[in-house]
Amino acid sequence: MAEIGPNTRLRSSVFYEETVKEGVTAFSPYNRMLMPTSYGDPMAEYDRLINGVSMWDVSVERQVKIKGPDAARIAQVLSVRDLSGIQVNQGKYVPMCDHRGVLVNDPIVLKIAEDEYWLSIADKDILMWSRAIAAERGLRAEITEPDVSPLAIQGPKAEEVAAALFGDWVRDLKFFWFRDAEIDGIPLKVARSGYSKQGGFELYLMDGSRGPDLWNIVREAGRPWGIGPGNPNPMERIESGLLSFGGDTDDNSTPYEAMLGKYVDLHLDDGVVGIKALRGIHAEGPARHLLGVRLEDYAPRPGHAVWYDVMAAGKKAGSMTNGCWSPRLKQVIGFVLVGRALRPGDTVEVIRNGVATPGMLCDLPFL
């Protein structure tokens, strides 16, 4: 079996060896790491997420740690959502934009202490971006990537597994809130969060040397509920209408085009990166929006990134950004990024491999 050696361009996950033992069959590059994307049976992995419990190596979800006297100011300057009310042990989902008002990431901001914040990021170099913005403004903080590797437990039975691991206090955690915990000497932050609509937790491992230990402790605790390996599941996330930054967005996508407008607080001061541009975009109205599409194609196929042309009235109207066979809807569905003139109920054609497939636009989420 070929091996990938650790290096600065492609780093290994602290759970990598355990995913190999579980039979991982596919990876995707993400934040200069490899994220498991299949264990060889997509429908079994989907079923565990929808009906049971699944565990995911999501250590590619890197953290940017901002610690120092100006940490709160830096976190706010980077975020177009108001963070003034965030409390210690609370997280908030935020759009981050460049000076054009274009999305550069959509992290969870975690308030660790009054002088410490973590950005739990999607796929982009936000460490460098954060350092540059802080230096440009003369703000004081140390900005680093800490030794933190999240492991997700997702699905309707995830709470039972988490309670078996840590105790019933996890049942009282509110969404995006977290607490410090320890199991077998392993330091963790336990958050109610995760990239699915099925519910669950993310365990922020703070000692990478204990990755295999944590994986196997969770695996054993979840055995009574049939836990098994999985990944941020494309079929479930498309059905649930969850945005994939960089998958459903391009280099011109603003929060208003990516279903994130409700997280933009235009009253923030002008020092927040992108806020002045977003005021203008909001006043004029965005050029495009994300909608769902249901295709007249009943061939089952796994979820995948696509960016196919979408045609309306014989002209290109946008792109289909993802697509999958929906096991619950029994048809092919996906997202389309199209001009605002197109609305739910309109018919379009999606050009896939030179073949036009009719479809109807609809609101998101599908389920």
C-alpha positions as CSV (number, residue, x, y, z in Angstrom):
1,M,0.0,0.0,0.0
2,A,1.3,3.4,-0.9
3,E,2.0,5.8,2.0
4,I,2.0,9.5,2.2
5,G,4.8,10.9,4.4
6,P,4.2,13.9,6.6
7,N,5.5,17.2,5.1
8,T,4.7,20.8,5.1
9,R,2.7,20.7,1.9
10,L,0.5,17.7,2.8
11,R,0.2,16.9,6.5
12,S,-1.1,13.8,8.1
13,S,-4.2,13.7,10.3
14,V,-3.7,12.5,13.8
15,F,-6.4,10.0,13.1
16,Y,-4.9,8.9,9.7
17,E,-3.8,5.4,10.8
18,E,-7.1,4.6,12.4
19,T,-9.0,5.6,9.2
20,V,-6.8,3.3,7.2
21,K,-7.6,0.4,9.7
22,E,-11.3,1.3,9.2
23,G,-10.9,0.7,5.4
24,V,-10.9,4.3,4.0
25,T,-11.0,4.2,0.3
26,A,-10.9,7.9,-0.8
27,F,-9.6,11.2,0.4
28,S,-10.0,14.8,-0.6
29,P,-7.4,17.5,-0.1
30,Y,-8.4,20.2,2.4
31,N,-6.3,22.8,4.2
32,R,-3.2,20.9,3.0
33,M,-4.3,17.7,4.6
34,L,-6.3,14.7,3.5
35,M,-10.0,14.4,4.5
36,P,-11.5,10.9,4.3
37,T,-14.5,11.0,1.9
38,S,-15.4,7.3,1.6
39,Y,-15.0,4.0,3.3
40,G,-16.3,2.0,0.3
41,D,-20.0,1.9,1.0
42,P,-21.6,5.3,0.5
43,M,-25.2,4.1,1.3
44,A,-24.1,2.4,4.5
45,E,-22.3,5.6,5.5
46,Y,-25.4,7.7,4.7
47,D,-27.7,5.3,6.6
48,R,-25.5,5.5,9.7
49,L,-25.7,9.3,9.6
50,I,-29.5,9.5,9.0
51,N,-30.6,6.7,11.3
52,G,-27.8,5.9,13.7
53,V,-24.4,7.5,14.5
54,S,-21.2,8.1,12.5
55,M,-17.7,9.2,13.5
56,W,-15.7,11.5,11.2
57,D,-12.0,12.5,11.0
58,V,-12.5,16.2,10.4
59,S,-9.0,17.3,11.7
60,V,-8.8,19.2,8.4
61,E,-11.0,21.7,10.2
62,R,-7.9,23.7,11.3
63,Q,-8.0,26.3,14.1
64,V,-6.6,29.8,13.9
65,K,-5.8,30.8,17.5
66,I,-5.9,34.6,18.3
67,K,-4.6,35.3,21.7
68,G,-3.6,38.7,23.2
69,P,-4.9,42.1,24.3
70,D,-6.5,42.8,20.9
71,A,-7.9,39.3,20.2
72,A,-11.5,40.4,20.5
73,R,-10.9,43.3,18.1
74,I,-9.1,41.1,15.6
75,A,-11.9,38.5,15.6
76,Q,-14.5,41.3,15.0
77,V,-12.4,43.0,12.2
78,L,-12.3,39.6,10.4
79,S,-16.1,38.9,10.9
80,V,-19.0,40.7,9.3
81,R,-21.3,39.2,12.0
82,D,-21.6,41.2,15.3
83,L,-19.5,39.3,18.0
84,S,-20.1,41.9,20.8
85,G,-22.4,39.5,22.7
86,I,-20.4,36.3,22.3
87,Q,-19.6,34.7,25.6
88,V,-16.8,32.5,26.8
89,N,-17.5,28.8,25.8
90,Q,-19.8,30.0,22.9
91,G,-19.3,29.7,19.2
92,K,-20.9,31.6,16.3
93,Y,-21.0,30.9,12.6
94,V,-19.7,33.9,10.7
95,P,-19.0,34.9,7.1
96,M,-15.5,36.4,6.6
97,C,-15.1,38.7,3.6
98,D,-12.4,40.5,1.7
99,H,-12.5,44.2,1.0
100,R,-14.9,43.6,-2.0
101,G,-17.4,41.9,0.3
102,V,-16.6,38.6,-1.3
103,L,-16.5,35.5,1.0
104,V,-13.0,34.3,2.0
105,N,-14.3,31.7,4.6
106,D,-17.2,30.8,6.8
107,P,-15.7,29.6,10.1
108,I,-17.1,29.0,13.6
109,V,-15.6,31.6,15.9
110,L,-15.1,30.1,19.4
111,K,-14.5,32.4,22.3
112,I,-12.1,30.5,24.5
113,A,-11.3,33.3,27.0
114,E,-11.7,37.1,27.1
115,D,-8.3,37.4,25.4
116,E,-8.5,34.2,23.2
117,Y,-10.5,33.3,20.2
118,W,-10.3,30.3,17.7
119,L,-11.5,30.4,14.1
120,S,-12.5,26.9,13.1
121,I,-12.0,27.3,9.4
122,A,-13.1,25.9,6.0
123,D,-10.6,25.3,3.3
124,K,-8.4,28.4,2.9
125,D,-5.3,29.9,4.4
126,I,-6.9,32.1,7.1
127,L,-3.9,32.0,9.3
128,M,-1.9,34.1,6.9
129,W,-5.0,36.4,6.2
130,S,-5.6,37.0,9.9
131,R,-1.9,37.8,10.6
132,A,-1.9,40.2,7.6
133,I,-5.0,42.1,8.7
134,A,-3.9,42.3,12.4
135,A,-0.5,43.6,11.4
136,E,-2.0,46.1,8.9
137,R,-4.1,47.5,11.8
138,G,-1.4,47.4,14.4
139,L,-3.4,45.1,16.6
140,R,-1.6,43.1,19.3
141,A,-2.1,39.3,19.5
142,E,-0.3,36.1,18.8
143,I,-1.9,34.3,15.9
144,T,-1.0,30.7,15.5
145,E,-2.3,27.3,14.5
146,P,-2.6,25.2,17.7
147,D,-2.4,21.5,18.1
148,V,-6.1,20.9,17.8
149,S,-7.8,18.2,15.7
150,P,-11.6,17.8,15.7
151,L,-13.3,14.4,15.6
152,A,-17.0,14.6,14.9
153,I,-19.8,12.3,16.2
154,Q,-23.0,12.8,14.0
155,G,-26.4,11.3,13.7
156,P,-29.6,10.9,15.8
157,K,-27.8,8.6,18.2
158,A,-24.8,10.9,18.7
159,E,-26.1,12.3,21.9
160,E,-26.3,8.8,23.5
161,V,-22.7,8.2,22.5
162,A,-21.5,11.5,23.8
163,A,-23.4,11.0,27.1
164,A,-21.8,7.5,27.5
165,L,-18.4,9.1,27.0
166,F,-18.7,12.3,29.1
167,G,-21.9,12.1,31.2
168,D,-25.4,13.6,30.9
169,W,-24.2,17.2,31.0
170,V,-23.6,17.0,27.3
171,R,-27.4,16.8,26.8
172,D,-27.7,20.4,28.1
173,L,-25.1,21.9,25.7
174,K,-26.7,24.4,23.4
175,F,-25.9,24.5,19.7
176,F,-22.4,25.9,19.1
177,W,-21.6,26.0,22.8
178,F,-18.7,24.0,24.2
179,R,-17.1,22.8,27.4
180,D,-13.7,21.6,28.5
181,A,-13.5,17.8,29.2
182,E,-11.0,15.1,29.7
183,I,-11.2,11.4,29.1
184,D,-8.4,8.9,29.9
185,G,-6.1,12.0,30.4
186,I,-6.9,13.3,26.9
187,P,-7.7,17.1,26.9
188,L,-10.7,18.1,24.8
189,K,-13.3,20.7,24.1
190,V,-16.7,19.2,23.5
191,A,-19.0,21.3,21.3
192,R,-22.5,20.6,20.1
193,S,-21.9,21.2,16.4
194,G,-21.0,19.5,13.1
195,Y,-21.5,19.6,9.4
196,S,-24.9,17.9,9.2
197,K,-28.5,18.5,10.1
198,Q,-28.7,15.2,12.0
199,G,-27.3,16.6,15.2
200,G,-24.1,15.7,17.0
201,F,-20.8,16.9,18.6
202,E,-17.3,17.8,17.7
203,L,-14.5,16.8,20.0
204,Y,-11.6,19.2,19.7
205,L,-8.6,17.1,20.6
206,M,-5.8,19.3,22.1
207,D,-3.0,16.7,22.1
208,G,-2.3,15.2,18.7
209,S,-0.3,12.4,20.1
210,R,-3.5,10.9,21.6
211,G,-5.4,10.8,18.3
212,P,-5.5,7.0,18.0
213,D,-6.5,6.7,21.6
214,L,-9.4,9.1,21.2
215,W,-10.6,7.4,18.0
216,N,-10.7,4.0,19.7
217,I,-12.3,5.2,22.9
218,V,-15.1,6.8,20.8
219,R,-15.4,3.7,18.6
220,E,-15.8,1.5,21.7
221,A,-18.3,3.8,23.4
222,G,-20.4,3.9,20.3
223,R,-20.5,0.2,19.7
224,P,-23.9,-0.4,21.4
225,W,-25.4,2.1,18.9
226,G,-23.7,0.7,15.8
227,I,-21.2,3.5,15.3
228,G,-19.1,3.4,12.2
229,P,-16.8,5.6,10.2
230,G,-18.1,8.3,7.8
231,N,-17.4,11.7,6.5
232,P,-19.2,15.1,5.9
233,N,-21.7,13.3,3.7
234,P,-22.5,15.0,0.4
235,M,-26.0,13.4,0.0
236,E,-27.1,14.5,3.5
237,R,-25.6,18.0,3.2
238,I,-27.2,18.7,-0.2
239,E,-30.6,17.4,1.0
240,S,-30.2,19.6,4.1
241,G,-29.2,22.7,2.1
242,L,-25.8,23.2,3.8
243,L,-23.3,25.5,2.1
244,S,-19.9,24.2,1.1
245,F,-17.5,27.2,1.0
246,G,-15.4,26.9,-2.1
247,G,-17.7,24.2,-3.5
248,D,-20.8,26.3,-3.9
249,T,-19.0,29.6,-4.0
250,D,-16.6,31.2,-6.5
251,D,-14.3,34.2,-6.4
252,N,-17.2,36.6,-6.7
253,S,-19.6,35.1,-4.2
254,T,-20.9,37.4,-1.4
255,P,-22.7,36.3,1.7
256,Y,-26.0,37.5,0.1
257,E,-25.4,35.1,-2.8
258,A,-24.5,32.2,-0.5
259,M,-27.5,32.1,1.8
260,L,-25.5,33.9,4.5
261,G,-27.1,37.3,4.4
262,K,-28.8,36.8,7.8
263,Y,-25.3,36.6,9.4
264,V,-24.2,40.1,8.1
265,D,-24.6,43.0,10.5
266,L,-24.4,46.2,8.5
267,H,-24.2,48.4,11.6
268,L,-20.7,47.3,12.4
269,D,-18.0,50.0,12.1
270,D,-16.1,50.7,8.9
271,G,-13.0,48.9,10.2
272,V,-14.6,45.5,9.7
273,V,-13.1,44.0,6.5
274,G,-15.7,44.1,3.7
275,I,-18.5,45.8,5.6
276,K,-18.5,49.0,3.6
277,A,-18.7,47.0,0.3
278,L,-21.5,44.8,1.7
279,R,-23.6,47.9,2.5
280,G,-23.5,48.8,-1.2
281,I,-24.2,45.3,-2.3
282,H,-27.2,45.1,0.1
283,A,-28.6,48.4,-1.2
284,E,-28.3,47.4,-4.8
285,G,-29.3,43.7,-4.3
286,P,-27.0,40.7,-5.2
287,A,-26.7,39.7,-8.8
288,R,-27.1,35.9,-8.1
289,H,-28.5,33.5,-5.5
290,L,-28.4,29.9,-4.6
291,L,-31.4,27.7,-5.2
292,G,-32.2,24.0,-5.4
293,V,-32.8,22.1,-8.6
294,R,-34.7,18.8,-9.0
295,L,-33.6,17.0,-12.2
296,E,-35.7,14.7,-14.4
297,D,-32.9,12.1,-14.0
298,Y,-33.6,9.1,-11.9
299,A,-30.1,7.4,-12.2
300,P,-28.7,6.9,-8.7
301,R,-25.2,8.4,-8.3
302,P,-23.1,9.5,-5.4
303,G,-22.7,13.2,-4.4
304,H,-20.0,15.1,-6.1
305,A,-18.9,18.7,-7.0
306,V,-19.9,19.6,-10.5
307,W,-20.2,23.2,-11.8
308,Y,-22.3,22.4,-14.8
309,D,-23.8,25.1,-17.0
310,V,-27.4,25.9,-16.3
311,M,-29.5,27.1,-19.3
312,A,-32.7,29.1,-19.3
313,A,-34.5,30.3,-22.4
314,G,-31.5,29.1,-24.5
315,K,-29.0,31.2,-22.6
316,K,-26.5,30.4,-19.8
317,A,-28.1,31.5,-16.5
318,G,-25.6,30.2,-14.0
319,S,-24.0,27.0,-12.8
320,M,-25.0,23.8,-10.9
321,T,-22.5,23.7,-8.1
322,N,-23.2,20.2,-6.7
323,G,-25.4,17.2,-7.3
324,C,-26.3,13.9,-5.9
325,W,-28.9,11.1,-5.9
326,S,-31.2,11.8,-2.9
327,P,-32.1,8.6,-1.2
328,R,-35.0,10.3,0.6
329,L,-36.4,12.2,-2.4
330,K,-35.6,9.4,-4.9
331,Q,-34.3,11.8,-7.5
332,V,-31.2,13.7,-8.5
333,I,-30.9,17.1,-6.8
334,G,-28.4,19.9,-6.4
335,F,-27.7,23.6,-5.9
336,V,-27.6,26.1,-8.7
337,L,-26.0,29.6,-8.5
338,V,-28.1,31.6,-10.9
339,G,-29.2,35.2,-11.7
340,R,-31.9,36.7,-9.5
341,A,-34.4,36.8,-12.3
342,L,-34.8,33.0,-11.9
343,R,-37.1,31.9,-9.1
344,P,-38.4,28.7,-7.6
345,G,-40.8,27.0,-10.0
346,D,-38.9,28.0,-13.1
347,T,-37.7,25.3,-15.5
348,V,-34.0,25.1,-16.6
349,E,-31.7,22.7,-18.4
350,V,-28.5,21.5,-16.8
351,I,-25.8,20.6,-19.4
352,R,-23.9,17.5,-18.1
353,N,-21.3,16.0,-20.3
354,G,-22.9,17.6,-23.3
355,V,-26.4,16.3,-22.5
356,A,-29.2,18.6,-21.5
357,T,-31.3,17.4,-18.5
358,P,-34.5,19.3,-17.7
359,G,-35.0,20.4,-14.1
360,M,-37.1,22.6,-11.9
361,L,-35.8,25.2,-9.5
362,C,-36.9,25.1,-5.8
363,D,-36.2,26.6,-2.5
364,L,-33.5,25.3,-0.1
365,P,-33.3,23.2,1.9
366,F,-34.8,20.2,0.2
367,L,-35.6,18.5,3.5
